[in-house]
Amino acid sequence: MSGRAARHVPRKRFGQNFLVDDGIIAGIVEAVRPQRGDAVVEIGPGLGALTTPLLDRLDRLHVVEIDRDLIARLRERHPPARLLIHEGDVLEFDFAAVGEGLRVVGNLPYNISTPLLFRLAAFAGRIRDIHVMLQKEVVERMVAAPGDTEFSRLSVMLQYRFDMEKLFDVPPECFDPAPKVDSAVVRLMPFAVLPHPARDEAMLGEVVARAFGQRRKTLRNTLKGMVTAEQFAQLGIDAGARAQALSVADFVRIADAVAAPA
Ligand code: SAM
């Protein structure tokens, strides 16, 4: 028996938990509603649980996969004119090279979910929508509102750029091997016009990272040396509050106040 005909041994380091539940697979494809000419990029096709039903509805599909054994299997199963395989680390993948109006889909490797979401955010201008499976706890942080215990740096930085909706939960037994955590599918749609554009997005990122870096401390402490008492007063933001209490718009106002003049 050739190596590839044998069962693939899942690699933990690549976050390999393969979807095996037909209802969930159909639910994800249904949520995406792919149309033949769409420019779809699947992250981590793995053994093809989503790849095959997506390709059934598309002219062609781009996939980004790091595991060479899985790539070899995909090559055997699908013609190169229809399945365009990008071999390598998705954290280094240039989504801009694929085109515009991209639709991103994936049952993501959970060990890289946060950096991957930040990378996708950097390409938001090229992206039409994103449908991804993640750890449920991460999805809850993404969609949390100010004041919620889950409201975090990830919530602010993604809500700055995307309209997000949790679609449905997925229990561990829908995967093989079963992950130790619950999962959920989430949809992200980049705003055509940002609701609260920051003058300097790097500054916004810095303010938010510092404010949530020590989330139990007050803004007066976490933003010391960056925002003065007068600036807090001018902005009408309570310096004794914690990061969790602020809205995305508040963070943008702070970043705008401390950004160098344009
Ligand atoms: N889509 C398949 C499914 O639903 O059954 C597999 C999902 S599995 C959770 C994650 C996939 O991402 C695996 O195929 C894994 O090899 C791939 N992967 C992990 N890290 C990656 C990376 N840094 N870049 C690209 N692909 C990666």
Boltz pocket constraint, residues with backbone or C-beta under 6 A from the ligand:
constraints:
  - pocket:
      binder: B
      contacts: [[A, 13], [A, 14], [A, 15], [A, 16], [A, 17], [A, 18], [A, 19], [A, 20], [A, 43], [A, 44], [A, 45], [A, 46], [A, 47], [A, 48], [A, 49], [A, 50], [A, 64], [A, 65], [A, 66], [A, 67], [A, 70], [A, 88], [A, 89], [A, 90], [A, 91], [A, 106], [A, 107], [A, 108], [A, 109], [A, 110], [A, 112]]
      max_distance: 6.0
